[in-house]
Amino acid sequence: MVWSKADARVWNSFRQRKMLIVSMILMLGLLTAVSSINSSLSLKIIHQQMVKDENEFFHLIGIAQNNINKTIDNIYAIGTIFGTDNTKLGSYSTQVEVHPLNPLELTPYDIIIYDKDQNDQIKNHSVRFTFNTSDSQNLKNFNIHSVNSRSDILGFYFISGRITNEMSAISNNTLVIATVMDKDEKLLGVWKAQTESYNIAPFSTASFTIPVTDNNQGLRIANYTLFVNNS
């Protein structure tokens, strides 16, 4: 077979495009594999529940643990809901409550499913995470104490206490987060409040009160766990 210069140019152009397409497919496969490993191994889901609030919105709430020997930040929980025959209905995301997250530290998350029209169609769900990693640790050293809880005459539930910053640096924008549970240890919701004052000087103490404003939850709360986030 005799090739002209024009034939050779056409073949070389085709071969270059083919190699480019193959390279892109391989790169996409590698990126997909890394994302899959991160979502399943790096952040381990300790506890998860789908609940409905008093306004008929579904929430995917849970607690996840940093399962790698690195600090992770910019952490987002992405919840996907499915209908009959595993048909995807939508995805919703939120930033987790505690960030950055040191190795073995825990964080709550609360993903709100904003489309109530899909409530009756939801048959299944999944949660994955996206994040960045760092070799530096985020120092946290707090003592939560004098904690008490009560319900008022309207059925609202309040968690109060005091928090001491036991670090030599100021704690800015300090939040106390509560995951509340029923008597069967099922998660009911995630609630939070800023401390007063929200910037806590070194070795100083501030107070906090977390209101659980969903009456449906307030009547069922049997236990809770507290977390701290700051910047």
BAKE-48120 format. One line per field, with one value per residue: residue number from 1; residue in one letter; x, y, z of N, C-alpha, C, O in turn. Coordinates in nm, 3 decimals, m for minus. Layout:
<sites>
nr <- NUM;...
rest <- A;...
n_px <- X;...
n_py <- Y;...
n_pz <- Z;...
ca_px <- X;...
ca_py <- Y;...
ca_pz <- Z;...
c_px <- X;...
c_py <- Y;...
c_pz <- Z;...
o_px <- X;...
o_py <- Y;...
o_pz <- Z;...
</sites>
This chain:
<sites>
nr <- 1;2;3;4;5;6;7;8;9;10;11;12;13;14;15;16;17;18;19;20;21;22;23;24;25;26;27;28;29;30;31;32;33;34;35;36;37;38;39;40;41;42;43;44;45;46;47;48;49;50;51;52;53;54;55;56;57;58;59;60;61;62;63;64;65;66;67;68;69;70;71;72;73;74;75;76;77;78;79;80;81;82;83;84;85;86;87;88;89;90;91;92;93;94;95;96;97;98;99;100;101;102;103;104;105;106;107;108;109;110;111;112;113;114;115;116;117;118;119;120;121;122;123;124;125;126;127;128;129;130;131;132;133;134;135;136;137;138;139;140;141;142;143;144;145;146;147;148;149;150;151;152;153;154;155;156;157;158;159;160;161;162;163;164;165;166;167;168;169;170;171;172;173;174;175;176;177;178;179;180;181;182;183;184;185;186;187;188;189;190;191;192;193;194;195;196;197;198;199;200;201;202;203;204;205;206;207;208;209;210;211;212;213;214;215;216;217;218;219;220;221;222;223;224;225;226;227;228;229;230;231
rest <- M;V;W;S;K;A;D;A;R;V;W;N;S;F;R;Q;R;K;M;L;I;V;S;M;I;L;M;L;G;L;L;T;A;V;S;S;I;N;S;S;L;S;L;K;I;I;H;Q;Q;M;V;K;D;E;N;E;F;F;H;L;I;G;I;A;Q;N;N;I;N;K;T;I;D;N;I;Y;A;I;G;T;I;F;G;T;D;N;T;K;L;G;S;Y;S;T;Q;V;E;V;H;P;L;N;P;L;E;L;T;P;Y;D;I;I;I;Y;D;K;D;Q;N;D;Q;I;K;N;H;S;V;R;F;T;F;N;T;S;D;S;Q;N;L;K;N;F;N;I;H;S;V;N;S;R;S;D;I;L;G;F;Y;F;I;S;G;R;I;T;N;E;M;S;A;I;S;N;N;T;L;V;I;A;T;V;M;D;K;D;E;K;L;L;G;V;W;K;A;Q;T;E;S;Y;N;I;A;P;F;S;T;A;S;F;T;I;P;V;T;D;N;N;Q;G;L;R;I;A;N;Y;T;L;F;V;N;N;S
n_px <- 0.085;0.060;0.144;0.053;0.184;m0.024;m0.198;m0.041;m0.033;m0.302;m0.334;m0.146;m0.262;m0.506;m0.405;m0.286;m0.510;m0.647;m0.468;m0.480;m0.748;m0.748;m0.566;m0.710;m0.928;m0.797;m0.695;m0.933;m1.033;m0.843;m0.883;m1.146;m1.114;m0.952;m1.127;m1.329;m1.193;m1.127;m1.383;m1.480;m1.293;m1.132;m1.292;m1.484;m1.808;m1.968;m2.216;m2.545;m2.852;m3.173;m3.402;m3.715;m3.810;m4.011;m4.116;m4.151;m3.928;m3.676;m3.379;m3.044;m2.856;m2.557;m2.254;m1.914;m1.580;m1.241;m1.029;m0.769;m0.411;m0.375;m0.450;m0.768;m0.957;m1.194;m1.429;m1.694;m2.013;m2.194;m2.506;m2.698;m3.008;m3.233;m3.486;m3.747;m3.625;m3.365;m3.334;m3.187;m3.274;m3.179;m2.907;m2.761;m2.575;m2.354;m2.140;m1.941;m1.973;m1.750;m1.436;m1.102;m1.031;m0.869;m0.660;m0.852;m1.047;m1.392;m1.684;m2.006;m2.269;m2.521;m2.737;m2.966;m3.259;m3.396;m3.612;m3.927;m4.125;m4.035;m4.044;m4.212;m4.112;m3.861;m3.650;m3.403;m3.065;m2.740;m2.418;m2.134;m1.801;m1.613;m1.291;m0.990;m0.644;m0.395;m0.070;m0.034;m0.150;m0.464;m0.496;m0.684;m0.820;m1.032;m1.247;m1.550;m1.802;m2.016;m2.267;m2.609;m2.954;m3.287;m3.646;m3.885;m4.211;m4.336;m4.239;m3.993;m3.648;m3.349;m2.997;m2.743;m2.435;m2.087;m1.777;m1.430;m1.144;m0.853;m0.619;m0.320;m0.376;m0.615;m0.956;m1.146;m1.473;m1.633;m1.812;m2.057;m2.169;m2.442;m2.534;m2.836;m3.015;m3.249;m3.408;m3.328;m3.083;m3.087;m3.015;m3.153;m3.124;m2.914;m2.785;m2.682;m2.492;m2.349;m2.085;m2.092;m1.887;m1.821;m1.560;m1.305;m1.078;m0.735;m0.730;m0.969;m1.325;m1.644;m2.001;m2.274;m2.580;m2.781;m3.054;m3.309;m3.527;m3.726;m4.018;m4.099;m3.867;m3.777;m3.942;m3.857;m3.591;m3.326;m3.059;m2.741;m2.458;m2.173;m1.986;m1.708;m1.638;m1.415;m1.238
n_py <- m0.119;0.220;0.523;0.860;1.193;1.344;1.144;1.043;1.263;1.279;1.030;1.057;1.270;1.152;0.947;1.095;1.221;0.996;0.895;1.107;1.092;0.838;0.890;1.079;0.924;0.736;0.909;1.011;0.776;0.726;0.952;0.908;0.671;0.756;0.939;0.762;0.599;0.788;0.865;0.633;0.531;0.730;0.907;0.781;0.668;0.676;0.677;0.707;0.852;0.892;1.147;1.319;1.655;1.895;2.056;1.900;1.845;1.624;1.501;1.402;1.287;1.250;1.106;1.133;1.001;1.104;0.904;0.877;0.943;1.222;1.572;1.693;1.919;2.171;2.016;1.848;1.702;1.495;1.410;1.166;1.084;0.817;0.667;0.438;0.137;0.219;0.471;0.784;1.062;1.306;1.520;1.655;1.886;1.974;2.162;1.998;1.994;2.020;2.141;2.238;1.878;1.672;1.369;1.084;1.236;1.333;1.437;1.589;1.589;1.741;1.701;1.862;1.774;1.948;1.943;1.887;1.772;1.531;1.355;1.125;0.959;0.867;0.597;0.500;0.595;0.758;0.861;1.059;1.204;1.506;1.659;1.836;1.759;1.790;1.822;1.948;1.993;2.083;2.265;2.191;2.241;2.209;2.238;2.119;2.187;2.191;2.120;2.113;2.020;2.099;2.112;2.346;2.495;2.495;2.284;2.302;2.218;2.263;2.285;2.358;2.507;2.545;2.644;2.603;2.754;2.598;2.650;2.829;3.018;3.244;3.148;3.174;3.264;3.057;2.759;2.545;2.225;2.004;1.666;1.505;1.237;0.958;0.731;0.489;0.533;0.639;0.883;1.207;1.473;1.759;2.027;2.363;2.633;2.959;3.041;3.252;3.493;3.474;3.476;3.335;3.404;3.296;3.037;3.113;3.128;3.062;3.082;2.874;2.809;2.579;2.574;2.342;2.360;2.217;2.079;1.814;1.669;1.749;1.623;1.364;1.337;1.171;1.159;1.317;1.436;1.645;1.872;2.076;2.358;2.586;2.883
n_pz <- 0.000;m0.085;0.064;0.061;0.131;0.228;0.317;0.525;0.699;0.775;0.907;1.118;1.254;1.334;1.498;1.705;1.815;1.906;2.098;2.279;2.365;2.489;2.696;2.841;2.927;3.091;3.287;3.396;3.506;3.706;3.872;3.953;4.098;4.314;4.441;4.522;4.705;4.903;4.996;5.114;5.295;5.422;5.574;5.815;5.866;6.166;6.282;6.159;6.044;5.896;5.932;5.994;6.020;6.213;6.019;5.802;5.648;5.533;5.693;5.657;5.895;6.089;6.233;6.174;6.145;6.128;5.958;5.880;5.896;5.886;5.897;5.803;5.597;5.481;5.455;5.315;5.336;5.128;5.038;4.874;4.737;4.661;4.454;4.363;4.210;4.238;4.131;4.087;4.277;4.362;4.484;4.778;4.976;5.251;5.471;5.713;6.077;6.251;6.187;6.093;6.094;6.306;6.308;6.394;6.517;6.569;6.386;6.365;6.113;5.911;5.669;5.478;5.310;5.074;4.898;4.946;4.799;4.708;4.915;4.955;4.765;4.831;4.875;4.941;5.042;5.029;5.157;5.097;5.113;5.055;5.067;5.177;5.247;5.508;5.659;5.898;6.236;6.383;6.662;6.945;7.257;7.493;7.777;7.861;8.086;8.382;8.277;8.191;8.128;8.014;7.978;7.861;7.936;7.695;7.560;7.441;7.426;7.609;7.618;7.833;7.949;8.044;7.898;7.888;7.760;7.724;7.601;7.494;7.312;7.163;7.123;6.850;6.731;6.858;6.869;7.011;6.955;6.945;6.924;6.936;7.090;7.104;7.340;7.243;7.141;6.887;6.641;6.656;6.580;6.492;6.663;6.744;6.899;6.946;7.174;7.466;7.571;7.211;7.125;7.297;7.541;7.617;7.859;7.969;8.044;7.900;7.852;7.728;7.554;7.402;7.202;7.131;6.896;6.776;6.851;6.824;6.853;7.105;7.295;7.281;7.346;7.500;7.547;7.475;7.282;7.297;7.093;6.984;6.783;6.630;6.515
ca_px <- 0.000;0.140;0.089;0.096;0.209;m0.155;m0.245;0.040;m0.078;m0.433;m0.311;m0.080;m0.360;m0.597;m0.335;m0.268;m0.640;m0.677;m0.385;m0.531;m0.871;m0.710;m0.505;m0.816;m1.003;m0.714;m0.689;m1.064;m1.042;m0.762;m0.948;m1.263;m1.068;m0.908;m1.246;m1.399;m1.116;m1.141;m1.516;m1.513;m1.193;m1.071;m1.390;m1.566;m1.936;m1.987;m2.359;m2.621;m2.996;m3.257;m3.512;m3.800;m3.833;m4.151;m4.158;m4.161;m3.803;m3.590;m3.239;m2.947;m2.766;m2.464;m2.125;m1.806;m1.448;m1.123;m0.971;m0.633;m0.313;m0.356;m0.560;m0.848;m1.030;m1.288;m1.499;m1.836;m2.088;m2.284;m2.607;m2.772;m3.130;m3.274;m3.623;m3.770;m3.526;m3.239;m3.331;m3.135;m3.368;m3.107;m2.795;m2.760;m2.447;m2.335;m2.011;m1.954;m1.976;m1.617;m1.334;m1.040;m1.052;m0.744;m0.676;m0.939;m1.151;m1.528;m1.765;m2.143;m2.312;m2.667;m2.768;m3.111;m3.319;m3.482;m3.728;m4.026;m4.211;m3.979;m4.044;m4.277;m4.043;m3.730;m3.641;m3.267;m2.978;m2.598;m2.342;m1.991;m1.736;m1.500;m1.208;m0.848;m0.561;m0.283;0.017;m0.036;m0.264;m0.542;m0.495;m0.808;m0.811;m1.143;m1.311;m1.692;m1.839;m2.139;m2.369;m2.741;m3.055;m3.422;m3.753;m3.973;m4.353;m4.379;m4.183;m3.860;m3.541;m3.230;m2.873;m2.660;m2.312;m1.975;m1.663;m1.304;m1.038;m0.732;m0.505;m0.250;m0.420;m0.757;m1.047;m1.236;m1.599;m1.647;m1.944;m2.080;m2.265;m2.501;m2.613;m2.931;m3.055;m3.362;m3.373;m3.267;m2.957;m3.102;m2.996;m3.272;m3.091;m2.790;m2.816;m2.559;m2.503;m2.222;m2.060;m2.102;m1.861;m1.783;m1.413;m1.268;m0.936;m0.666;m0.757;m1.091;m1.447;m1.764;m2.122;m2.348;m2.712;m2.823;m3.199;m3.365;m3.654;m3.822;m4.092;m4.104;m3.743;m3.764;m4.014;m3.798;m3.447;m3.284;m2.915;m2.679;m2.312;m2.132;m1.865;m1.667;m1.570;m1.367;m1.148
ca_py <- 0.000;0.341;0.635;0.994;1.281;1.381;1.028;1.036;1.370;1.238;0.921;1.110;1.349;1.056;0.876;1.187;1.237;0.870;0.889;1.206;1.038;0.730;0.951;1.141;0.816;0.683;1.009;1.012;0.655;0.744;1.048;0.842;0.574;0.830;0.990;0.650;0.557;0.891;0.868;0.512;0.494;0.841;0.949;0.665;0.702;0.604;0.670;0.783;0.835;0.986;1.189;1.425;1.758;1.937;2.124;1.795;1.828;1.513;1.531;1.294;1.331;1.145;1.138;1.071;1.006;1.111;0.770;0.877;1.008;1.358;1.664;1.719;2.045;2.194;1.887;1.856;1.578;1.498;1.305;1.135;1.008;0.730;0.621;0.301;0.085;0.290;0.592;0.899;1.172;1.432;1.525;1.773;1.888;2.070;2.152;1.931;2.089;2.039;2.149;2.113;1.758;1.599;1.223;1.017;1.325;1.312;1.554;1.566;1.655;1.749;1.731;1.885;1.745;2.067;1.922;1.805;1.702;1.398;1.278;0.994;0.878;0.825;0.457;0.471;0.711;0.734;0.980;1.057;1.327;1.565;1.732;1.853;1.705;1.872;1.754;2.022;1.963;2.195;2.249;2.214;2.194;2.271;2.163;2.150;2.149;2.251;2.099;2.068;2.029;2.115;2.143;2.451;2.459;2.483;2.162;2.323;2.156;2.348;2.229;2.471;2.472;2.637;2.588;2.670;2.744;2.560;2.674;2.957;3.105;3.277;3.066;3.266;3.212;2.927;2.699;2.416;2.150;1.888;1.563;1.457;1.098;0.909;0.629;0.377;0.586;0.683;1.026;1.286;1.600;1.830;2.165;2.433;2.772;3.024;3.068;3.392;3.551;3.372;3.472;3.301;3.430;3.180;2.997;3.181;3.047;3.123;2.999;2.844;2.748;2.528;2.547;2.246;2.429;2.124;2.015;1.669;1.614;1.781;1.526;1.230;1.339;1.096;1.174;1.403;1.445;1.780;1.892;2.217;2.405;2.724;2.923
ca_pz <- 0.000;m0.098;0.141;0.022;0.246;0.284;0.394;0.647;0.790;0.829;1.002;1.238;1.328;1.396;1.605;1.817;1.882;1.976;2.220;2.373;2.423;2.580;2.814;2.922;2.991;3.201;3.394;3.460;3.587;3.826;3.960;4.011;4.198;4.433;4.507;4.584;4.823;5.005;5.056;5.187;5.394;5.496;5.672;5.849;5.927;6.292;6.312;6.060;6.052;5.821;6.018;5.941;6.123;6.230;5.896;5.700;5.573;5.572;5.723;5.671;6.002;6.128;6.295;6.097;6.209;6.042;5.969;5.825;5.981;5.838;5.925;5.684;5.607;5.371;5.450;5.280;5.329;5.013;5.049;4.752;4.766;4.551;4.454;4.317;4.114;4.261;4.049;4.161;4.288;4.381;4.578;4.863;5.046;5.359;5.539;5.842;6.188;6.311;6.082;6.044;6.173;6.329;6.304;6.490;6.569;6.519;6.352;6.320;5.990;5.897;5.529;5.466;5.180;5.064;4.812;5.018;4.702;4.684;5.040;4.942;4.665;4.881;4.916;4.989;5.041;5.055;5.194;5.073;5.160;4.984;5.163;5.151;5.355;5.552;5.756;6.024;6.322;6.434;6.807;7.018;7.395;7.564;7.884;7.873;8.222;8.437;8.174;8.235;8.024;8.068;7.885;7.913;7.936;7.555;7.505;7.384;7.505;7.613;7.674;7.877;8.019;8.035;7.826;7.920;7.661;7.795;7.512;7.512;7.204;7.168;7.043;6.780;6.676;6.921;6.862;7.075;6.873;7.014;6.855;7.035;7.065;7.182;7.438;7.171;7.086;6.748;6.626;6.628;6.516;6.523;6.701;6.784;6.945;6.978;7.315;7.507;7.441;7.115;7.126;7.434;7.565;7.675;7.998;8.013;8.037;7.843;7.868;7.606;7.563;7.272;7.201;7.036;6.872;6.716;6.961;6.805;6.908;7.247;7.376;7.267;7.377;7.619;7.565;7.376;7.281;7.264;7.016;6.977;6.663;6.642;6.408
c_px <- 0.088;0.069;0.142;0.125;0.077;m0.213;m0.173;m0.004;m0.212;m0.417;m0.248;m0.178;m0.458;m0.532;m0.318;m0.399;m0.677;m0.598;m0.435;m0.657;m0.841;m0.652;m0.611;m0.899;m0.927;m0.709;m0.821;m1.081;m0.963;m0.828;m1.070;m1.223;m1.026;m1.028;m1.319;m1.327;m1.134;m1.276;m1.543;m1.417;m1.147;m1.163;m1.487;m1.694;m1.958;m2.135;m2.433;m2.769;m3.063;m3.379;m3.592;m3.827;m3.979;m4.205;m4.161;m4.038;m3.729;m3.448;m3.160;m2.845;m2.676;m2.342;m2.019;m1.672;m1.339;m1.041;m0.831;m0.541;m0.274;m0.473;m0.635;m0.934;m1.115;m1.372;m1.647;m1.895;m2.191;m2.380;m2.682;m2.891;m3.175;m3.420;m3.633;m3.670;m3.395;m3.223;m3.285;m3.237;m3.299;m2.993;m2.796;m2.632;m2.446;m2.194;m2.033;m1.935;m1.840;m1.513;m1.232;m1.060;m0.920;m0.767;m0.757;m1.047;m1.284;m1.594;m1.908;m2.163;m2.464;m2.698;m2.920;m3.155;m3.427;m3.608;m3.828;m4.117;m4.162;m3.989;m4.099;m4.204;m3.912;m3.735;m3.505;m3.184;m2.833;m2.532;m2.196;m1.934;m1.632;m1.422;m1.067;m0.770;m0.445;m0.199;0.017;m0.161;m0.332;m0.558;m0.632;m0.789;m0.914;m1.194;m1.456;m1.739;m1.969;m2.256;m2.499;m2.839;m3.193;m3.520;m3.839;m4.119;m4.408;m4.323;m4.048;m3.754;m3.416;m3.115;m2.781;m2.535;m2.208;m1.859;m1.539;m1.203;m0.907;m0.608;m0.441;m0.285;m0.569;m0.836;m1.151;m1.361;m1.628;m1.792;m1.946;m2.193;m2.314;m2.565;m2.705;m2.986;m3.176;m3.316;m3.309;m3.135;m2.966;m3.089;m3.128;m3.241;m2.957;m2.824;m2.690;m2.590;m2.362;m2.210;m2.075;m1.992;m1.807;m1.634;m1.368;m1.117;m0.870;m0.700;m0.877;m1.212;m1.562;m1.881;m2.185;m2.484;m2.756;m2.973;m3.235;m3.508;m3.757;m3.891;m4.098;m3.980;m3.738;m3.829;m3.948;m3.651;m3.419;m3.137;m2.863;m2.528;m2.273;m1.997;m1.834;m1.602;m1.530;m1.279;m1.032
c_py <- 0.123;0.455;0.765;1.075;1.324;1.269;1.019;1.141;1.334;1.130;0.971;1.192;1.258;0.987;0.966;1.208;1.113;0.860;0.987;1.155;0.928;0.786;1.013;1.035;0.758;0.779;1.016;0.891;0.667;0.839;0.985;0.744;0.644;0.880;0.879;0.605;0.657;0.882;0.746;0.482;0.611;0.896;0.833;0.711;0.613;0.578;0.754;0.750;0.933;1.017;1.299;1.526;1.801;2.011;2.030;1.785;1.705;1.564;1.401;1.340;1.215;1.199;1.062;1.093;1.015;0.985;0.761;0.958;1.146;1.442;1.688;1.843;2.062;2.067;1.911;1.716;1.592;1.380;1.289;1.049;0.935;0.688;0.475;0.264;0.163;0.412;0.710;1.013;1.306;1.418;1.659;1.770;1.993;2.055;2.086;2.032;2.118;2.035;2.257;1.999;1.682;1.448;1.172;1.108;1.299;1.443;1.512;1.630;1.646;1.795;1.744;1.855;1.850;2.046;1.829;1.728;1.560;1.307;1.137;0.902;0.817;0.681;0.424;0.598;0.668;0.867;0.959;1.193;1.375;1.649;1.752;1.797;1.799;1.792;1.825;1.990;2.091;2.176;2.283;2.160;2.269;2.178;2.209;2.100;2.222;2.237;2.055;2.086;2.039;2.136;2.253;2.409;2.443;2.357;2.180;2.274;2.243;2.272;2.345;2.421;2.581;2.565;2.672;2.645;2.717;2.569;2.809;3.056;3.131;3.181;3.159;3.192;3.071;2.880;2.570;2.348;2.030;1.794;1.504;1.322;1.061;0.797;0.506;0.415;0.616;0.834;1.094;1.414;1.654;1.976;2.232;2.575;2.828;3.042;3.218;3.422;3.445;3.369;3.450;3.317;3.305;3.161;3.072;3.091;3.128;3.028;2.972;2.786;2.708;2.500;2.444;2.293;2.343;2.048;1.864;1.602;1.631;1.678;1.389;1.223;1.266;1.117;1.269;1.398;1.584;1.781;2.042;2.244;2.550;2.758;3.004
c_pz <- 0.000;m0.027;0.083;0.147;0.310;0.369;0.527;0.748;0.855;0.934;1.131;1.322;1.400;1.514;1.727;1.892;1.962;2.106;2.325;2.442;2.523;2.708;2.904;2.994;3.110;3.317;3.469;3.550;3.715;3.923;4.028;4.119;4.325;4.511;4.582;4.711;4.935;5.075;5.143;5.302;5.481;5.603;5.695;5.918;6.049;6.318;6.209;6.069;5.955;5.907;5.948;6.052;6.124;6.107;5.776;5.609;5.625;5.596;5.721;5.774;6.043;6.198;6.217;6.168;6.104;6.062;5.908;5.916;5.928;5.885;5.795;5.707;5.481;5.346;5.420;5.276;5.218;5.023;4.918;4.788;4.639;4.568;4.414;4.208;4.119;4.170;4.134;4.158;4.304;4.479;4.651;4.945;5.157;5.413;5.675;5.955;6.248;6.199;6.120;6.143;6.183;6.320;6.423;6.551;6.498;6.482;6.320;6.181;5.981;5.755;5.517;5.323;5.157;4.981;4.881;4.923;4.675;4.805;5.022;4.844;4.718;4.931;4.976;4.982;5.061;5.089;5.160;5.112;5.059;5.085;5.108;5.269;5.385;5.652;5.892;6.103;6.368;6.585;6.866;7.159;7.478;7.673;7.895;8.009;8.262;8.340;8.238;8.120;8.088;7.953;7.945;7.897;7.793;7.488;7.437;7.481;7.497;7.679;7.707;7.945;8.006;7.967;7.856;7.809;7.735;7.707;7.543;7.402;7.216;7.080;6.982;6.732;6.728;6.919;6.943;6.999;6.952;6.912;6.962;6.991;7.150;7.274;7.374;7.105;6.937;6.742;6.591;6.552;6.561;6.547;6.753;6.829;6.968;7.128;7.341;7.609;7.343;7.088;7.269;7.451;7.626;7.823;8.057;7.986;7.978;7.864;7.733;7.642;7.423;7.280;7.094;7.009;6.801;6.829;6.949;6.862;7.059;7.337;7.378;7.313;7.508;7.648;7.458;7.391;7.233;7.191;7.015;6.843;6.683;6.523;6.463
o_px <- 0.182;m0.049;0.262;0.094;0.068;m0.268;m0.234;m0.011;m0.232;m0.480;m0.290;m0.177;m0.491;m0.595;m0.333;m0.402;m0.731;m0.652;m0.434;m0.673;m0.900;m0.683;m0.605;m0.936;m0.984;m0.718;m0.822;m1.137;m1.009;m0.831;m1.093;m1.289;m1.060;m1.033;m1.366;m1.391;m1.154;m1.284;m1.622;m1.455;m1.125;m1.118;m1.562;m1.689;m1.965;m2.174;m2.388;m2.808;m3.014;m3.451;m3.543;m3.862;m4.061;m4.326;m4.173;m4.046;m3.719;m3.403;m3.204;m2.759;m2.713;m2.329;m2.031;m1.654;m1.343;m0.989;m0.780;m0.588;m0.157;m0.582;m0.574;m0.979;m1.111;m1.383;m1.715;m1.837;m2.265;m2.338;m2.724;m2.878;m3.158;m3.470;m3.539;m3.635;m3.323;m3.111;m3.339;m3.280;m3.353;m2.982;m2.828;m2.585;m2.526;m2.134;m2.131;m1.887;m1.815;m1.503;m1.272;m1.099;m0.866;m0.882;m0.733;m1.129;m1.289;m1.563;m1.930;m2.084;m2.526;m2.687;m2.993;m3.096;m3.536;m3.703;m3.814;m4.180;m4.238;m3.947;m4.039;m4.230;m3.858;m3.815;m3.494;m3.227;m2.807;m2.583;m2.139;m2.009;m1.570;m1.481;m1.030;m0.823;m0.403;m0.251;0.064;m0.266;m0.268;m0.625;m0.688;m0.746;m0.888;m1.185;m1.483;m1.718;m2.022;m2.335;m2.501;m2.811;m3.214;m3.479;m3.863;m4.147;m4.514;m4.356;m3.994;m3.768;m3.381;m3.132;m2.745;m2.528;m2.236;m1.844;m1.542;m1.179;m0.855;m0.506;m0.502;m0.231;m0.642;m0.789;m1.234;m1.356;m1.647;m1.883;m1.849;m2.300;m2.235;m2.641;m2.658;m3.001;m3.204;m3.196;m3.243;m3.082;m2.864;m3.143;m3.204;m3.320;m2.895;m2.886;m2.600;m2.697;m2.270;m2.309;m2.071;m2.004;m1.755;m1.584;m1.389;m1.038;m0.939;m0.699;m0.886;m1.202;m1.574;m1.863;m2.152;m2.502;m2.766;m3.016;m3.195;m3.598;m3.866;m3.830;m4.102;m3.988;m3.700;m3.777;m3.977;m3.594;m3.479;m3.093;m2.933;m2.476;m2.333;m1.907;m1.921;m1.521;m1.603;m1.250;m0.945
o_py <- 0.130;0.482;0.779;1.031;1.339;1.292;0.992;1.114;1.356;1.136;0.933;1.184;1.283;0.969;0.921;1.211;1.124;0.821;0.957;1.171;0.924;0.739;1.001;1.054;0.735;0.738;1.024;0.902;0.624;0.812;1.008;0.735;0.598;0.868;0.900;0.577;0.618;0.889;0.754;0.414;0.594;0.928;0.794;0.784;0.491;0.474;0.863;0.636;1.044;0.927;1.364;1.489;1.750;2.027;2.074;1.723;1.684;1.658;1.300;1.423;1.098;1.319;0.941;1.191;0.945;0.961;0.651;1.032;1.182;1.390;1.703;1.870;1.981;2.019;1.985;1.623;1.689;1.264;1.388;0.951;0.983;0.677;0.398;0.346;0.172;0.451;0.732;1.055;1.410;1.317;1.763;1.662;2.086;1.948;2.114;2.143;2.230;1.936;2.360;2.019;1.634;1.403;1.211;1.061;1.250;1.548;1.410;1.715;1.555;1.913;1.648;1.904;1.842;2.123;1.707;1.631;1.477;1.191;1.040;0.782;0.726;0.648;0.329;0.698;0.556;0.973;0.854;1.286;1.295;1.705;1.693;1.788;1.878;1.705;1.768;1.963;2.193;2.084;2.389;2.046;2.379;2.056;2.323;1.983;2.303;2.330;1.970;2.158;1.993;2.173;2.254;2.299;2.384;2.328;2.084;2.286;2.291;2.204;2.423;2.308;2.693;2.443;2.794;2.531;2.807;2.506;2.893;3.166;3.049;3.138;3.216;3.074;2.977;2.952;2.494;2.407;1.962;1.838;1.457;1.295;1.123;0.771;0.428;0.341;0.618;0.906;1.045;1.460;1.602;2.041;2.164;2.629;2.755;3.056;3.299;3.379;3.342;3.270;3.536;3.252;3.219;3.256;3.092;2.992;3.247;2.910;3.038;2.723;2.793;2.413;2.459;2.269;2.392;1.964;1.793;1.490;1.540;1.648;1.307;1.115;1.295;1.096;1.298;1.361;1.636;1.704;2.125;2.165;2.627;2.672;3.047
o_pz <- 0.078;m0.052;0.060;0.258;0.432;0.476;0.630;0.867;0.974;1.040;1.240;1.445;1.516;1.619;1.841;2.015;2.072;2.210;2.444;2.563;2.631;2.817;3.027;3.110;3.216;3.433;3.592;3.659;3.821;4.044;4.147;4.222;4.434;4.634;4.693;4.812;5.050;5.197;5.237;5.397;5.600;5.713;5.605;6.017;6.038;6.369;6.176;6.097;5.935;5.950;5.856;6.164;6.047;6.093;5.662;5.503;5.746;5.530;5.777;5.745;6.032;6.221;6.196;6.241;6.003;6.171;5.887;6.002;5.926;5.909;5.689;5.819;5.389;5.234;5.491;5.220;5.213;5.017;4.857;4.862;4.527;4.680;4.431;4.124;4.020;4.137;4.243;4.051;4.265;4.549;4.592;4.981;5.157;5.403;5.744;5.931;6.293;6.127;6.174;6.258;6.083;6.324;6.537;6.629;6.385;6.538;6.254;6.139;6.036;5.723;5.542;5.227;5.213;4.993;4.874;4.964;4.624;4.799;5.070;4.840;4.656;5.019;5.054;4.925;5.104;5.055;5.190;5.141;4.989;5.178;5.006;5.380;5.300;5.722;5.990;6.045;6.389;6.631;6.839;7.177;7.528;7.663;7.933;8.043;8.187;8.324;8.327;8.024;8.201;7.843;8.066;7.848;7.774;7.373;7.382;7.603;7.389;7.780;7.618;7.992;7.964;7.976;7.850;7.769;7.802;7.734;7.609;7.398;7.272;6.975;7.053;6.696;6.650;6.962;6.943;6.980;7.018;6.826;7.066;6.872;7.253;7.285;7.443;7.022;6.868;6.826;6.507;6.470;6.654;6.462;6.803;6.802;7.004;7.200;7.248;7.724;7.384;7.034;7.355;7.382;7.679;7.901;8.178;7.914;8.005;7.892;7.634;7.746;7.334;7.355;6.979;7.089;6.768;6.895;7.049;6.914;7.132;7.445;7.465;7.319;7.611;7.761;7.361;7.496;7.138;7.222;7.040;6.795;6.746;6.440;6.387
</sites>
